[in-house]
Amino acid sequence: MAVTLEEMKNYLRVDYDDEDALIESMVRASEKICMDVARMDSVDEFYAVENAKMAVLYAAAYLYEHREEADHHAMMLTLRALLSGSRKEAF
């Protein structure tokens, strides 16, 4: 996981430890989502992409902040825009 728990909590402005496990699982899920959008299988290859870390931070924050009413279509459009320059044509 290239985005650490500390980095994610700073991004979210979370000062407490109560939701650390939830935040870590959202970061892992966000990495997978972003890698799927970028059409990449390798974590190392993915994090070599310019906007990879920002995309993961955005996705995890979106999932965290919109737990109950998330518009996943809107999130995916933003991720495609962030990663479009590095997106592979096919797997």
Backbone atoms as SQL, in Angstrom:
CREATE TABLE atoms (id INTEGER PRIMARY KEY, chain TEXT, resi INTEGER, resn TEXT, atom TEXT, x REAL, y REAL, z REAL);
INSERT INTO atoms VALUES
  (1, 'A', 1, 'MET', 'N', 0.866, -1.177, 0.000),
  (2, 'A', 1, 'MET', 'CA', 0.000, 0.000, 0.000),
  (3, 'A', 1, 'MET', 'C', 0.905, 1.230, 0.000),
  (4, 'A', 2, 'ALA', 'N', 0.923, 1.963, -1.108),
  (5, 'A', 2, 'ALA', 'CA', 1.803, 3.134, -1.226),
  (6, 'A', 2, 'ALA', 'C', 1.238, 4.346, -0.491),
  (7, 'A', 3, 'VAL', 'N', -0.064, 4.382, -0.280),
  (8, 'A', 3, 'VAL', 'CA', -0.664, 5.445, 0.521),
  (9, 'A', 3, 'VAL', 'C', -0.737, 4.908, 1.946),
  (10, 'A', 4, 'THR', 'N', -0.021, 5.547, 2.837),
  (11, 'A', 4, 'THR', 'CA', 0.006, 5.077, 4.224),
  (12, 'A', 4, 'THR', 'C', -1.240, 5.535, 4.980),
  (13, 'A', 5, 'LEU', 'N', -1.482, 4.872, 6.092),
  (14, 'A', 5, 'LEU', 'CA', -2.608, 5.261, 6.950),
  (15, 'A', 5, 'LEU', 'C', -2.440, 6.698, 7.413),
  (16, 'A', 6, 'GLU', 'N', -1.227, 7.072, 7.784),
  (17, 'A', 6, 'GLU', 'CA', -0.975, 8.440, 8.244),
  (18, 'A', 6, 'GLU', 'C', -1.278, 9.468, 7.148),
  (19, 'A', 7, 'GLU', 'N', -0.840, 9.194, 5.920),
  (20, 'A', 7, 'GLU', 'CA', -1.119, 10.111, 4.804),
  (21, 'A', 7, 'GLU', 'C', -2.621, 10.237, 4.566),
  (22, 'A', 8, 'MET', 'N', -3.312, 9.097, 4.625),
  (23, 'A', 8, 'MET', 'CA', -4.746, 9.116, 4.378),
  (24, 'A', 8, 'MET', 'C', -5.480, 9.870, 5.470),
  (25, 'A', 9, 'LYS', 'N', -5.077, 9.669, 6.723),
  (26, 'A', 9, 'LYS', 'CA', -5.720, 10.386, 7.820),
  (27, 'A', 9, 'LYS', 'C', -5.449, 11.887, 7.731),
  (28, 'A', 10, 'ASN', 'N', -4.261, 12.280, 7.309),
  (29, 'A', 10, 'ASN', 'CA', -3.976, 13.703, 7.082),
  (30, 'A', 10, 'ASN', 'C', -4.874, 14.262, 5.991),
  (31, 'A', 11, 'TYR', 'N', -5.009, 13.517, 4.903),
  (32, 'A', 11, 'TYR', 'CA', -5.850, 13.951, 3.783),
  (33, 'A', 11, 'TYR', 'C', -7.306, 14.111, 4.226),
  (34, 'A', 12, 'LEU', 'N', -7.754, 13.186, 5.071),
  (35, 'A', 12, 'LEU', 'CA', -9.135, 13.224, 5.574),
  (36, 'A', 12, 'LEU', 'C', -9.318, 14.177, 6.748),
  (37, 'A', 13, 'ARG', 'N', -8.196, 14.618, 7.342),
  (38, 'A', 13, 'ARG', 'CA', -8.208, 15.436, 8.556),
  (39, 'A', 13, 'ARG', 'C', -8.853, 14.696, 9.726),
  (40, 'A', 14, 'VAL', 'N', -8.445, 13.435, 9.877),
  (41, 'A', 14, 'VAL', 'CA', -8.928, 12.586, 10.967),
  (42, 'A', 14, 'VAL', 'C', -7.822, 12.513, 12.014),
  (43, 'A', 15, 'ASP', 'N', -8.157, 12.860, 13.253),
  (44, 'A', 15, 'ASP', 'CA', -7.170, 12.903, 14.341),
  (45, 'A', 15, 'ASP', 'C', -7.264, 11.722, 15.300),
  (46, 'A', 16, 'TYR', 'N', -8.267, 10.901, 15.183),
  (47, 'A', 16, 'TYR', 'CA', -8.486, 9.818, 16.135),
  (48, 'A', 16, 'TYR', 'C', -8.182, 8.475, 15.468),
  (49, 'A', 17, 'ASP', 'N', -8.070, 7.442, 16.278),
  (50, 'A', 17, 'ASP', 'CA', -7.676, 6.115, 15.795),
  (51, 'A', 17, 'ASP', 'C', -8.840, 5.134, 15.682),
  (52, 'A', 18, 'ASP', 'N', -10.021, 5.555, 16.011),
  (53, 'A', 18, 'ASP', 'CA', -11.177, 4.656, 16.065),
  (54, 'A', 18, 'ASP', 'C', -11.482, 3.980, 14.725),
  (55, 'A', 19, 'GLU', 'N', -11.230, 4.645, 13.618),
  (56, 'A', 19, 'GLU', 'CA', -11.612, 4.117, 12.312),
  (57, 'A', 19, 'GLU', 'C', -10.408, 3.716, 11.455),
  (58, 'A', 20, 'ASP', 'N', -9.288, 3.447, 12.086),
  (59, 'A', 20, 'ASP', 'CA', -8.077, 3.093, 11.330),
  (60, 'A', 20, 'ASP', 'C', -8.296, 1.884, 10.424),
  (61, 'A', 21, 'ALA', 'N', -8.929, 0.850, 10.933),
  (62, 'A', 21, 'ALA', 'CA', -9.155, -0.363, 10.134),
  (63, 'A', 21, 'ALA', 'C', -10.047, -0.055, 8.937),
  (64, 'A', 22, 'LEU', 'N', -11.083, 0.746, 9.156),
  (65, 'A', 22, 'LEU', 'CA', -11.974, 1.134, 8.067),
  (66, 'A', 22, 'LEU', 'C', -11.221, 1.934, 7.013),
  (67, 'A', 23, 'ILE', 'N', -10.424, 2.892, 7.440),
  (68, 'A', 23, 'ILE', 'CA', -9.673, 3.733, 6.514),
  (69, 'A', 23, 'ILE', 'C', -8.672, 2.895, 5.721),
  (70, 'A', 24, 'GLU', 'N', -7.983, 1.974, 6.377),
  (71, 'A', 24, 'GLU', 'CA', -7.040, 1.104, 5.674),
  (72, 'A', 24, 'GLU', 'C', -7.743, 0.249, 4.631),
  (73, 'A', 25, 'SER', 'N', -8.915, -0.276, 4.963),
  (74, 'A', 25, 'SER', 'CA', -9.642, -1.099, 3.997),
  (75, 'A', 25, 'SER', 'C', -10.139, -0.254, 2.822),
  (76, 'A', 26, 'MET', 'N', -10.493, 0.987, 3.088),
  (77, 'A', 26, 'MET', 'CA', -10.914, 1.871, 1.994),
  (78, 'A', 26, 'MET', 'C', -9.743, 2.236, 1.085),
  (79, 'A', 27, 'VAL', 'N', -8.565, 2.386, 1.651),
  (80, 'A', 27, 'VAL', 'CA', -7.374, 2.648, 0.833),
  (81, 'A', 27, 'VAL', 'C', -7.088, 1.449, -0.057),
  (82, 'A', 28, 'ARG', 'N', -7.159, 0.234, 0.505),
  (83, 'A', 28, 'ARG', 'CA', -6.918, -0.974, -0.299),
  (84, 'A', 28, 'ARG', 'C', -7.958, -1.103, -1.409),
  (85, 'A', 29, 'ALA', 'N', -9.219, -0.853, -1.085),
  (86, 'A', 29, 'ALA', 'CA', -10.274, -0.925, -2.097),
  (87, 'A', 29, 'ALA', 'C', -10.060, 0.146, -3.170),
  (88, 'A', 30, 'SER', 'N', -9.644, 1.328, -2.748),
  (89, 'A', 30, 'SER', 'CA', -9.409, 2.424, -3.693),
  (90, 'A', 30, 'SER', 'C', -8.243, 2.119, -4.620),
  (91, 'A', 31, 'GLU', 'N', -7.198, 1.502, -4.092),
  (92, 'A', 31, 'GLU', 'CA', -6.078, 1.093, -4.945),
  (93, 'A', 31, 'GLU', 'C', -6.561, 0.138, -6.024),
  (94, 'A', 32, 'LYS', 'N', -7.370, -0.837, -5.642),
  (95, 'A', 32, 'LYS', 'CA', -7.892, -1.812, -6.596),
  (96, 'A', 32, 'LYS', 'C', -8.772, -1.129, -7.638),
  (97, 'A', 33, 'ILE', 'N', -9.641, -0.255, -7.204),
  (98, 'A', 33, 'ILE', 'CA', -10.515, 0.471, -8.137),
  (99, 'A', 33, 'ILE', 'C', -9.676, 1.282, -9.115),
  (100, 'A', 34, 'CYS', 'N', -8.696, 2.014, -8.591),
  (101, 'A', 34, 'CYS', 'CA', -7.856, 2.860, -9.448),
  (102, 'A', 34, 'CYS', 'C', -7.013, 2.029, -10.406),
  (103, 'A', 35, 'MET', 'N', -6.509, 0.906, -9.950),
  (104, 'A', 35, 'MET', 'CA', -5.736, 0.031, -10.829),
  (105, 'A', 35, 'MET', 'C', -6.629, -0.538, -11.927),
  (106, 'A', 36, 'ASP', 'N', -7.883, -0.834, -11.605),
  (107, 'A', 36, 'ASP', 'CA', -8.821, -1.301, -12.621),
  (108, 'A', 36, 'ASP', 'C', -9.112, -0.207, -13.646),
  (109, 'A', 37, 'VAL', 'N', -9.296, 1.012, -13.177),
  (110, 'A', 37, 'VAL', 'CA', -9.535, 2.132, -14.097),
  (111, 'A', 37, 'VAL', 'C', -8.333, 2.338, -15.008),
  (112, 'A', 38, 'ALA', 'N', -7.135, 2.237, -14.448),
  (113, 'A', 38, 'ALA', 'CA', -5.907, 2.419, -15.230),
  (114, 'A', 38, 'ALA', 'C', -5.561, 1.175, -16.045),
  (115, 'A', 39, 'ARG', 'N', -6.291, 0.094, -15.794),
  (116, 'A', 39, 'ARG', 'CA', -6.072, -1.180, -16.476),
  (117, 'A', 39, 'ARG', 'C', -4.660, -1.704, -16.238),
  (118, 'A', 40, 'MET', 'N', -4.271, -1.730, -14.989),
  (119, 'A', 40, 'MET', 'CA', -2.940, -2.207, -14.599),
  (120, 'A', 40, 'MET', 'C', -3.070, -3.282, -13.536),
  (121, 'A', 41, 'ASP', 'N', -2.190, -4.281, -13.621),
  (122, 'A', 41, 'ASP', 'CA', -2.191, -5.376, -12.649),
  (123, 'A', 41, 'ASP', 'C', -1.115, -5.219, -11.592),
  (124, 'A', 42, 'SER', 'N', -0.061, -4.520, -11.894),
  (125, 'A', 42, 'SER', 'CA', 1.079, -4.387, -10.998),
  (126, 'A', 42, 'SER', 'C', 0.970, -3.109, -10.155),
  (127, 'A', 43, 'VAL', 'N', 1.096, -3.266, -8.844),
  (128, 'A', 43, 'VAL', 'CA', 1.050, -2.110, -7.943),
  (129, 'A', 43, 'VAL', 'C', 2.210, -1.166, -8.225),
  (130, 'A', 44, 'ASP', 'N', 3.392, -1.736, -8.466),
  (131, 'A', 44, 'ASP', 'CA', 4.565, -0.906, -8.755),
  (132, 'A', 44, 'ASP', 'C', 4.381, -0.110, -10.040),
  (133, 'A', 45, 'GLU', 'N', 3.836, -0.761, -11.054),
  (134, 'A', 45, 'GLU', 'CA', 3.576, -0.075, -12.323),
  (135, 'A', 45, 'GLU', 'C', 2.551, 1.029, -12.124),
  (136, 'A', 46, 'PHE', 'N', 1.523, 0.731, -11.339),
  (137, 'A', 46, 'PHE', 'CA', 0.470, 1.724, -11.099),
  (138, 'A', 46, 'PHE', 'C', 1.016, 2.952, -10.387),
  (139, 'A', 47, 'TYR', 'N', 1.789, 2.755, -9.308),
  (140, 'A', 47, 'TYR', 'CA', 2.286, 3.902, -8.556),
  (141, 'A', 47, 'TYR', 'C', 3.388, 4.671, -9.276),
  (142, 'A', 48, 'ALA', 'N', 3.844, 4.160, -10.414),
  (143, 'A', 48, 'ALA', 'CA', 4.785, 4.908, -11.256),
  (144, 'A', 48, 'ALA', 'C', 4.049, 5.963, -12.084),
  (145, 'A', 49, 'VAL', 'N', 2.735, 5.840, -12.165),
  (146, 'A', 49, 'VAL', 'CA', 1.895, 6.779, -12.910),
  (147, 'A', 49, 'VAL', 'C', 1.814, 8.095, -12.144),
  (148, 'A', 50, 'GLU', 'N', 1.820, 9.192, -12.877),
  (149, 'A', 50, 'GLU', 'CA', 1.883, 10.531, -12.274),
  (150, 'A', 50, 'GLU', 'C', 0.780, 10.810, -11.252),
  (151, 'A', 51, 'ASN', 'N', -0.454, 10.538, -11.569),
  (152, 'A', 51, 'ASN', 'CA', -1.577, 10.891, -10.689),
  (153, 'A', 51, 'ASN', 'C', -2.081, 9.724, -9.852),
  (154, 'A', 52, 'ALA', 'N', -1.330, 8.638, -9.779),
  (155, 'A', 52, 'ALA', 'CA', -1.811, 7.437, -9.102),
  (156, 'A', 52, 'ALA', 'C', -2.131, 7.691, -7.630),
  (157, 'A', 53, 'LYS', 'N', -1.208, 8.268, -6.921),
  (158, 'A', 53, 'LYS', 'CA', -1.401, 8.496, -5.483),
  (159, 'A', 53, 'LYS', 'C', -2.582, 9.435, -5.238),
  (160, 'A', 54, 'MET', 'N', -2.680, 10.487, -6.028),
  (161, 'A', 54, 'MET', 'CA', -3.794, 11.425, -5.868),
  (162, 'A', 54, 'MET', 'C', -5.125, 10.740, -6.160),
  (163, 'A', 55, 'ALA', 'N', -5.143, 9.860, -7.151),
  (164, 'A', 55, 'ALA', 'CA', -6.376, 9.137, -7.475),
  (165, 'A', 55, 'ALA', 'C', -6.799, 8.246, -6.315),
  (166, 'A', 56, 'VAL', 'N', -5.854, 7.559, -5.691),
  (167, 'A', 56, 'VAL', 'CA', -6.167, 6.692, -4.554),
  (168, 'A', 56, 'VAL', 'C', -6.646, 7.528, -3.370),
  (169, 'A', 57, 'LEU', 'N', -5.973, 8.624, -3.102),
  (170, 'A', 57, 'LEU', 'CA', -6.410, 9.516, -2.015),
  (171, 'A', 57, 'LEU', 'C', -7.827, 10.021, -2.266),
  (172, 'A', 58, 'TYR', 'N', -8.092, 10.449, -3.497),
  (173, 'A', 58, 'TYR', 'CA', -9.428, 10.953, -3.843),
  (174, 'A', 58, 'TYR', 'C', -10.477, 9.857, -3.652),
  (175, 'A', 59, 'ALA', 'N', -10.218, 8.677, -4.200),
  (176, 'A', 59, 'ALA', 'CA', -11.200, 7.596, -4.136),
  (177, 'A', 59, 'ALA', 'C', -11.478, 7.172, -2.698),
  (178, 'A', 60, 'ALA', 'N', -10.433, 7.017, -1.906),
  (179, 'A', 60, 'ALA', 'CA', -10.623, 6.620, -0.505),
  (180, 'A', 60, 'ALA', 'C', -11.380, 7.696, 0.267),
  (181, 'A', 61, 'ALA', 'N', -11.050, 8.950, 0.033),
  (182, 'A', 61, 'ALA', 'CA', -11.759, 10.048, 0.699),
  (183, 'A', 61, 'ALA', 'C', -13.221, 10.080, 0.279),
  (184, 'A', 62, 'TYR', 'N', -13.471, 9.863, -1.005),
  (185, 'A', 62, 'TYR', 'CA', -14.850, 9.857, -1.496),
  (186, 'A', 62, 'TYR', 'C', -15.645, 8.739, -0.827),
  (187, 'A', 63, 'LEU', 'N', -15.062, 7.533, -0.773),
  (188, 'A', 63, 'LEU', 'CA', -15.744, 6.409, -0.136),
  (189, 'A', 63, 'LEU', 'C', -15.967, 6.668, 1.347),
  (190, 'A', 64, 'TYR', 'N', -15.004, 7.285, 2.008),
  (191, 'A', 64, 'TYR', 'CA', -15.103, 7.570, 3.446),
  (192, 'A', 64, 'TYR', 'C', -16.173, 8.627, 3.722),
  (193, 'A', 65, 'GLU', 'N', -16.163, 9.689, 2.952),
  (194, 'A', 65, 'GLU', 'CA', -17.057, 10.809, 3.218),
  (195, 'A', 65, 'GLU', 'C', -18.482, 10.589, 2.716),
  (196, 'A', 66, 'HIS', 'N', -18.659, 9.695, 1.757),
  (197, 'A', 66, 'HIS', 'CA', -19.990, 9.450, 1.180),
  (198, 'A', 66, 'HIS', 'C', -20.416, 8.005, 1.405),
  (199, 'A', 67, 'ARG', 'N', -20.175, 7.498, 2.591),
  (200, 'A', 67, 'ARG', 'CA', -20.467, 6.098, 2.897),
  (201, 'A', 67, 'ARG', 'C', -21.906, 5.710, 2.622),
  (202, 'A', 68, 'GLU', 'N', -22.817, 6.608, 2.885),
  (203, 'A', 68, 'GLU', 'CA', -24.234, 6.258, 2.783),
  (204, 'A', 68, 'GLU', 'C', -24.885, 6.675, 1.483),
  (205, 'A', 69, 'GLU', 'N', -24.343, 7.679, 0.807),
  (206, 'A', 69, 'GLU', 'CA', -25.008, 8.170, -0.403),
  (207, 'A', 69, 'GLU', 'C', -24.029, 8.370, -1.558),
  (208, 'A', 70, 'ALA', 'N', -23.076, 7.481, -1.674),
  (209, 'A', 70, 'ALA', 'CA', -22.032, 7.633, -2.705),
  (210, 'A', 70, 'ALA', 'C', -22.601, 7.497, -4.110),
  (211, 'A', 71, 'ASP', 'N', -22.163, 8.372, -4.980),
  (212, 'A', 71, 'ASP', 'CA', -22.485, 8.301, -6.407),
  (213, 'A', 71, 'ASP', 'C', -21.253, 7.718, -7.092),
  (214, 'A', 72, 'HIS', 'N', -21.217, 6.409, -7.201),
  (215, 'A', 72, 'HIS', 'CA', -20.036, 5.726, -7.721),
  (216, 'A', 72, 'HIS', 'C', -19.769, 6.067, -9.179),
  (217, 'A', 73, 'HIS', 'N', -20.802, 6.371, -9.910),
  (218, 'A', 73, 'HIS', 'CA', -20.615, 6.775, -11.312),
  (219, 'A', 73, 'HIS', 'C', -19.818, 8.084, -11.386),
  (220, 'A', 74, 'ALA', 'N', -20.160, 9.039, -10.575),
  (221, 'A', 74, 'ALA', 'CA', -19.425, 10.311, -10.552),
  (222, 'A', 74, 'ALA', 'C', -17.986, 10.102, -10.109),
  (223, 'A', 75, 'MET', 'N', -17.777, 9.242, -9.111),
  (224, 'A', 75, 'MET', 'CA', -16.428, 8.955, -8.650),
  (225, 'A', 75, 'MET', 'C', -15.606, 8.324, -9.772),
  (226, 'A', 76, 'MET', 'N', -16.194, 7.383, -10.495),
  (227, 'A', 76, 'MET', 'CA', -15.476, 6.712, -11.580),
  (228, 'A', 76, 'MET', 'C', -15.137, 7.684, -12.706),
  (229, 'A', 77, 'LEU', 'N', -16.014, 8.614, -13.010),
  (230, 'A', 77, 'LEU', 'CA', -15.714, 9.615, -14.043),
  (231, 'A', 77, 'LEU', 'C', -14.516, 10.464, -13.645),
  (232, 'A', 78, 'THR', 'N', -14.449, 10.848, -12.382),
  (233, 'A', 78, 'THR', 'CA', -13.314, 11.631, -11.896),
  (234, 'A', 78, 'THR', 'C', -12.033, 10.809, -11.958),
  (235, 'A', 79, 'LEU', 'N', -12.101, 9.552, -11.554),
  (236, 'A', 79, 'LEU', 'CA', -10.917, 8.697, -11.601),
  (237, 'A', 79, 'LEU', 'C', -10.442, 8.479, -13.030),
  (238, 'A', 80, 'ARG', 'N', -11.370, 8.300, -13.948),
  (239, 'A', 80, 'ARG', 'CA', -10.979, 8.153, -15.362),
  (240, 'A', 80, 'ARG', 'C', -10.300, 9.412, -15.862),
  (241, 'A', 81, 'ALA', 'N', -10.791, 10.560, -15.440),
  (242, 'A', 81, 'ALA', 'CA', -10.162, 11.814, -15.854),
  (243, 'A', 81, 'ALA', 'C', -8.759, 11.943, -15.259),
  (244, 'A', 82, 'LEU', 'N', -8.587, 11.573, -14.000),
  (245, 'A', 82, 'LEU', 'CA', -7.279, 11.653, -13.354),
  (246, 'A', 82, 'LEU', 'C', -6.271, 10.694, -13.982),
  (247, 'A', 83, 'LEU', 'N', -6.746, 9.528, -14.398),
  (248, 'A', 83, 'LEU', 'CA', -5.839, 8.483, -14.854),
  (249, 'A', 83, 'LEU', 'C', -5.840, 8.282, -16.364),
  (250, 'A', 84, 'SER', 'N', -6.599, 9.086, -17.088),
  (251, 'A', 84, 'SER', 'CA', -6.761, 8.848, -18.531),
  (252, 'A', 84, 'SER', 'C', -5.456, 8.899, -19.311),
  (253, 'A', 85, 'GLY', 'N', -4.548, 9.742, -18.936),
  (254, 'A', 85, 'GLY', 'CA', -3.281, 9.857, -19.658),
  (255, 'A', 85, 'GLY', 'C', -2.397, 8.638, -19.513),
  (256, 'A', 86, 'SER', 'N', -2.613, 7.854, -18.473),
  (257, 'A', 86, 'SER', 'CA', -1.779, 6.683, -18.214),
  (258, 'A', 86, 'SER', 'C', -2.537, 5.371, -18.393),
  (259, 'A', 87, 'ARG', 'N', -3.780, 5.473, -18.753),
  (260, 'A', 87, 'ARG', 'CA', -4.629, 4.281, -18.865),
  (261, 'A', 87, 'ARG', 'C', -4.179, 3.413, -20.038),
  (262, 'A', 88, 'LYS', 'N', -4.014, 2.132, -19.784),
  (263, 'A', 88, 'LYS', 'CA', -3.652, 1.206, -20.837),
  (264, 'A', 88, 'LYS', 'C', -4.845, 0.975, -21.751),
  (265, 'A', 89, 'GLU', 'N', -4.569, 0.709, -23.029),
  (266, 'A', 89, 'GLU', 'CA', -5.657, 0.441, -23.964),
  (267, 'A', 89, 'GLU', 'C', -6.372, -0.858, -23.632),
  (268, 'A', 90, 'ALA', 'N', -5.621, -1.853, -23.163),
  (269, 'A', 90, 'ALA', 'CA', -6.212, -3.133, -22.801),
  (270, 'A', 90, 'ALA', 'C', -5.336, -3.792, -21.752),
  (271, 'A', 91, 'PHE', 'N', -5.911, -4.757, -21.048),
  (272, 'A', 91, 'PHE', 'CA', -5.140, -5.502, -20.049),
  (273, 'A', 91, 'PHE', 'C', -4.110, -6.355, -20.734);
